[in-house]
Amino acid sequence: MNRPSTRHLVAPELLPALDFFPSLDISGGIETVRNFSSQAAAMPLPPELEAVTCEERFIPGLNDAPDVRVLHYTPPGEAQSPRPAMIEIHGGGYILGTADMSDPANRAMALEHSCTLVSVDYRLAPETRWPGALEDCYAALCWLDDNADTLGIDRARIAISGGSAGGGHAAALAIHARNVNRETGGGPKVCFQLIDFPMLDDRTASVGDPHPVCGEFVWTPEHNRFGWEALLGMAPGGEDVPAAMVPARVEDLSDLPPAFISIGALDLFLDESLEYTRRLAHAGVPVELHVIPGGFHGFGLAADAPQSRQAMRLRSEAIARAFASG
């Protein structure tokens, strides 16, 4: 059954960006989409972002996994004291993307907050099922913590961030780091989790009635089912999906780091973001939520639109507060 279009609900300032988004057709196989997405032309960097150094590193994987490729960003100038650090996890529906895809944004974050930033080139699904990507992200977190003195990092101010699938991975990483600390009394700690339009719940678009106005654009119910099945190795939404695989299924959300969540009002992930926020708050976790009217999944591509500037400002202020109090 075809639903009426929700295009009239998109904020007018965001419509040009919506029309710019290419159709994500996975019917021809993942490699076709991966090759297309990797062909995006890199824009020249302004001098201030060029001044941020970016070093490719390969760090030891966990549990006999391959080394993990990361991009290590350092702002210019000598730090007068240990810097805060951010683990950045890229999006792509668990099946697409690389650590390089957010290079300008990563440089800008490192520069604005005078922080070290590590972007993780985690293994993608379906070639690598859960928990491979989680182990790669945790390996990066452990590497930062283990080498904090050498890197000039403040261990008390290590945060994690990600958008879309990266937001889902960041939420899973926060839970995993908490569990390791509980079980062993050691391991790195996370001071803050920034999860933008996060992919948190495999049951979205797989169980229950579809949302009447969310999920028409960019990342659809069909894409969501494909992405989750690729990660989990089983059909999403069923009772047989282990809770440990999915942040929204984890019963205990207590003792997690403070969270920032932003989401567009037309994003497929709206309801799961609202519910995750509610559950974090019930568990006593400080959580900040922003719903951007008229925003679809990935609307930040319209960088000059007022909605995107608002989201960027809110995100920047939250990071600054987290690093100031970490």
Disulfide bonds with the S-S distance in Angstrom:
none
